[in-house]
Amino acid sequence: MSDGYINSKKTDDICEDVCGQGSKAAKTISRLKCVLKGFDLRTYLFLFVLMPFGILAIYLHGQKFTYFFRPLWESPPKPFQTIPHYYNENVTMESLCSLHGWGIRDSPRRVFDAVLFSNEKDLLTVRWNELYPYVTQFVILESNSTFTGLPKPLVFKSNKDQFKFVEPRLTYGTIGGRFRKGENPFVEEAYQRVALDQLLRIAGIQEDDLLIMSDVDEIPSAHTINLLRWCDDIPPVLHLQLKNYLYSFEYYVDSKSWRASIHRYSPGKTRYAHFRQSNVMLADSGWHCSFCFRYISEFIFKMKAYSHSDRVRFSHYLNPRRIQDVICKGTDLFDMLPEEYTFKEIIGKMGPVPRSYSAVHLPSYLLYNAEQYKYLLPGNCIREKQTGFI
């Protein structure tokens, strides 16, 4: 038997003797001393410093860890086949269609622009003015419920007078929310998108009409829609590559927005959706301006209302002063890392979005009304102090 074993045995015997003597309080202290007697300094450091610190770090930044190591457990999606986009205002439509490898039609297709509406009044105005010359019917569905089951006012209905310029071409519908607590927000979102299918049929959409499927803040450029309505032999489902902006057109993120799509409508086959539906994408087709709101209250509302509301992990994320600071710094509202699939892209996008001082090639209505919408243009990050609609 080794000396080490003999010594530890003697220590255990001594501990038993000590713990059996003295008052109750003394016994408790003695027991604690006996328990801790076998631990060295490194064990204390791990138990009382490193372990609590690690638990706190995981609680505060666990989401960042999972996003940073995403390339280890998730492969990037299949790349799109990107079609080059040719455009110049001085080039004929016949030449533009030919450059894309398409023929020219005798007459343009009808175009239906269909959106689910929450509260983005300004972006809806910019969108509809951009598309107005080429859209046959504007179709809009509004619910009294957010995707997360929160009640909301019918914002469009109460502000309908602002959109009189589209009234002759407008199909507007409402749908009651189901208000199911704890349900996955994407279920409610899908429920509303199915209802939009029904509203499109009421609007009179027919075979081979063009249908734009995109959120309000995903705005196709007018010349893109004009090209696709005039050209023959375009793909039946075509995703639109949009320039990605955050908070305003001052913060250009990248050109990776792809969820917007345009479809040659096929009755019984075409379904309104907001996910990948083909492998073909048309380059440089418009703008996606995410969280581009005039009022801080609108930021707070969307953070609580949209399908990714689980990203609001701490209540202080909704603090108005914090949100204003985040907007002017170009950082992330949810304190998240970039959603990328390679370490190179994640590291390259970490930190604030660089400011852009370019207001070139933006929606024309926005520039014609620059004073009214200056918060969307470079150099105007301070949001107005009104409470908005909430």
ABEGO torsion letter per residue (X at the ends): XBAAAAAAAAAAAAAAAAAABEBAAAAAAAAAAAAAAABBAAAAAAAAAAAAAAAAAAAAAAAAAAAAAAAAABBBBBBBBBBBBBBBAABBAAAAAAAAGBBBBABBBBBBBBBBBAABAAAAAAAAAAAAAABABBBBBBBABBAAGBBBBBAAAAAAAAAAAAAAABBBBBBBBAGBBGBBAAAAAAAAAAAAAAAAAAAGBBBGBBBBBBBAABBBBAAAAAAAAABBGBBABBBBBBBBBBGBAABBABAABAABBBBBBBBGABBBBABBABABBBBGAEBBBBGBBABAAAAAAAAAABAAAAABABAAAABAAAAAAAAAAGBBAAGBBBBBABAAAAAAABEBBBBBABABGBBAAAAAAAAAAAAABBGBABBBABAEAX
